[in-house]
Amino acid sequence: MRKILPYLRLATAFALALSVVWQVTDRLINNLFRPGEYFAYFTIQTSIIAAVVLAAAGVRELQGKADTKALNLAKLSVSSYAIVVAVVYNALLRGTVVQPGEPDYGYVWPVLPNEILHVWAPIFIVLDFALTKTTTKLKFKQIFWILAFPMAWLSFTIIRGILTDWWAYWFLNPNLEAGVGGVAVFIMIIVVFGLASASISLGLNKLITKAKA
């Protein structure tokens, strides 16, 4: 398994990049590509980050180099983002009906790249970190670093939404029935879930690393 791991990482990185290119191309063909909106989605941004991290980890593995602490922390971060993306999408967004009058009304996302971004790649990313022995050890207190990017993204998204009334995800829109309180609850749930996911992933990684020592 260890011998094919770098190739699986590189293949997943390629699949993520290809999925983004596929979606962009499809939207260009249908005259629906708005880069300022498409690249504002948390899924898209974290998928691009994950592709870079997986590619870097795969190349280092092929070169026989151990992961640095920074790379290991990046892997933990993208693992946590992948869990959040998969759970939020499949629990809250899958099958969401687009309302008439919205920019994407009548448009259906290509199925395969959508499933890769929201299901299959996240599964691999999570398993790759949680079940792979690492030589650099992270401490549990370092899981709070995973919040750096999401908090920056969230701040930008909310400010942009207030200024433009365009919201990447409906549960962040305070103008809906749930209001500001509902948005705050959703954010807290996702933050707690992300930290819990990171703790579990790091815990499993430590157990696997100790067992293989």
MOTAVEN-V49147 format. One record per backbone hydrogen bond with DSSP energy under -1.0 kcal/mol. NH is the residue of the N-H (numbers start at 0). CO is the residue of the C=O. E is the energy in kcal/mol with one decimal. If there is no record, write none. Layout:
NH&CO&E ; NH&CO&E
//
This chain:
4&0&-1.2 ; 7&3&-2.1 ; 8&4&-2.4 ; 9&5&-2.4 ; 10&6&-2.5 ; 11&7&-2.4 ; 12&8&-2.5 ; 13&9&-2.3 ; 14&10&-2.4 ; 15&11&-2.4 ; 16&12&-2.3 ; 17&13&-3.0 ; 18&14&-2.2 ; 19&15&-1.9 ; 20&16&-2.4 ; 21&17&-2.9 ; 22&18&-2.4 ; 23&19&-2.6 ; 24&20&-2.8 ; 25&21&-2.6 ; 26&22&-2.3 ; 27&23&-2.3 ; 28&24&-2.4 ; 29&25&-1.7 ; 30&27&-1.4 ; 31&26&-3.8 ; 36&33&-1.9 ; 37&33&-2.9 ; 38&34&-2.1 ; 39&36&-1.4 ; 40&37&-1.2 ; 44&40&-2.3 ; 45&41&-2.7 ; 46&42&-1.9 ; 47&43&-2.1 ; 48&44&-2.1 ; 49&45&-2.6 ; 50&46&-2.2 ; 51&47&-1.9 ; 52&48&-2.5 ; 53&49&-3.0 ; 54&50&-2.2 ; 55&51&-2.4 ; 56&52&-2.6 ; 57&53&-2.7 ; 58&54&-2.5 ; 59&55&-2.3 ; 60&56&-2.1 ; 61&57&-2.1 ; 62&58&-1.8 ; 63&60&-1.2 ; 64&59&-2.9 ; 71&67&-2.5 ; 72&68&-2.4 ; 73&69&-2.1 ; 74&70&-2.4 ; 75&71&-2.1 ; 76&72&-2.3 ; 77&73&-2.7 ; 78&74&-1.8 ; 79&75&-2.1 ; 80&76&-2.5 ; 81&77&-2.3 ; 82&78&-1.8 ; 83&79&-2.2 ; 84&80&-3.0 ; 85&81&-2.5 ; 86&82&-2.7 ; 87&83&-2.9 ; 88&84&-2.2 ; 89&85&-2.3 ; 90&86&-2.3 ; 91&87&-2.8 ; 92&87&-1.0 ; 92&88&-1.2 ; 93&88&-2.8 ; 95&92&-2.3 ; 101&98&-1.9 ; 104&101&-2.1 ; 106&103&-2.4 ; 113&109&-1.2 ; 114&110&-2.4 ; 115&111&-2.3 ; 116&112&-2.3 ; 117&113&-1.9 ; 118&114&-2.3 ; 119&114&-1.6 ; 120&115&-2.1 ; 122&118&-1.9 ; 123&119&-1.9 ; 124&120&-2.8 ; 125&121&-2.4 ; 126&122&-2.2 ; 127&123&-3.1 ; 128&124&-1.7 ; 129&125&-2.6 ; 130&126&-2.4 ; 141&138&-1.8 ; 142&139&-1.7 ; 143&140&-1.0 ; 144&141&-1.7 ; 145&142&-1.7 ; 146&143&-1.4 ; 147&144&-1.5 ; 150&146&-2.5 ; 151&147&-1.6 ; 152&148&-2.9 ; 153&149&-2.8 ; 154&150&-2.3 ; 155&151&-2.2 ; 156&152&-2.7 ; 157&153&-2.6 ; 158&154&-2.3 ; 159&155&-2.7 ; 160&156&-2.5 ; 161&157&-2.4 ; 162&158&-1.9 ; 163&159&-2.8 ; 164&160&-2.6 ; 171&168&-1.8 ; 172&169&-1.7 ; 175&172&-1.3 ; 178&175&-1.3 ; 181&177&-1.5 ; 182&178&-1.9 ; 183&179&-2.5 ; 184&180&-2.2 ; 185&181&-2.4 ; 186&182&-2.5 ; 187&183&-2.4 ; 188&184&-2.5 ; 189&185&-2.4 ; 190&186&-2.5 ; 191&187&-2.7 ; 192&188&-2.6 ; 193&189&-2.6 ; 194&190&-2.4 ; 195&191&-2.5 ; 196&192&-2.6 ; 197&193&-2.4 ; 198&194&-2.3 ; 199&195&-2.4 ; 200&196&-2.7 ; 201&197&-2.7 ; 202&198&-2.4 ; 203&199&-2.6 ; 204&200&-2.3 ; 205&201&-2.3 ; 206&202&-2.1 ; 207&203&-2.7 ; 208&204&-2.6 ; 209&205&-2.4 ; 210&206&-2.4 ; 211&207&-1.9
//
